Amino acid sequence: MKKTVSLVLVAIAGIAIVACGPSKEEIEAREKAKADSIAAVEKAKADSIAAAEAAAKAKADSIAKADSARKADSIAKAEEAKKGGKKK
């Protein structure tokens, strides 16, 4: 009788432990939330890299534009000096 009662109590305890755990739907929902979180981080990372690349390109374009304007001003001053214009 003691063995039977012990086996029944062990079985009940085992069922209670399994019943207290998360359900299949809860596990799937947790995994989906984790995957969604990872995807959001990856998207934010890609957006950040794209923004940094755009800023670097804008800086390079600005430098190139300023350099070409400086060259054009130098050429204009040199031509003016050749013609006998104002000298500074």
C-alpha positions in Angstrom: 0.0 0.0 0.0 2.8 2.4 0.8 4.4 1.8 -2.6 1.2 2.4 -4.4 0.6 5.7 -2.5 4.2 6.7 -3.1 3.9 6.0 -6.8 0.7 7.9 -7.0 2.2 10.9 -5.2 5.3 10.8 -7.5 3.0 10.7 -10.6 0.9 13.6 -9.3 4.1 15.6 -8.5 5.4 14.9 -12.0 2.2 16.0 -13.6 2.1 19.1 -11.5 5.7 20.0 -12.6 4.8 19.5 -16.2 1.5 21.4 -15.9 3.3 24.4 -14.3 5.7 24.8 -17.2 5.0 27.0 -20.2 2.7 25.8 -22.9 3.7 25.1 -26.5 2.0 28.4 -27.6 3.9 30.4 -24.9 7.2 28.9 -26.0 6.5 29.7 -29.6 5.4 33.2 -28.7 8.6 33.7 -26.7 10.7 32.4 -29.7 8.9 34.7 -32.1 9.4 37.7 -29.8 13.1 36.9 -29.6 13.4 36.6 -33.4 11.5 39.8 -33.9 13.8 41.6 -31.4 16.9 40.3 -33.3 15.4 41.4 -36.6 14.8 44.9 -35.2 18.3 45.2 -33.9 19.7 44.1 -37.3 17.6 46.6 -39.1 18.7 49.4 -36.8 22.3 48.4 -37.3 21.9 48.5 -41.1 20.1 51.8 -40.9 22.9 53.2 -38.7 25.6 52.0 -41.2 23.7 53.5 -44.1 23.4 56.9 -42.3 27.1 56.9 -41.5 28.0 56.1 -45.1 25.6 58.9 -46.3 27.3 61.3 -43.9 30.7 60.3 -45.1 29.7 60.8 -48.8 28.2 64.2 -48.0 31.4 65.2 -46.3 33.5 64.0 -49.3 31.2 65.8 -51.7 31.4 69.0 -49.7 35.2 68.8 -49.7 35.3 68.2 -53.4 33.0 71.1 -54.1 35.1 73.4 -51.9 38.3 72.2 -53.6 36.9 72.8 -57.1 35.7 76.3 -56.0 39.2 77.1 -54.6 40.8 76.0 -57.9 38.4 78.0 -59.9 39.2 81.1 -57.8 42.9 80.6 -58.2 42.6 80.2 -61.9 40.4 83.3 -62.2 43.0 85.3 -60.1 45.9 84.1 -62.2 44.1 85.1 -65.5 43.2 88.5 -64.0 46.9 89.0 -63.1 47.9 88.1 -66.6 45.6 90.7 -68.1 47.0 93.3 -65.8 44.1 93.5 -63.5 44.2 94.3 -59.8 47.0 92.8 -57.8 46.5 92.0 -54.2 
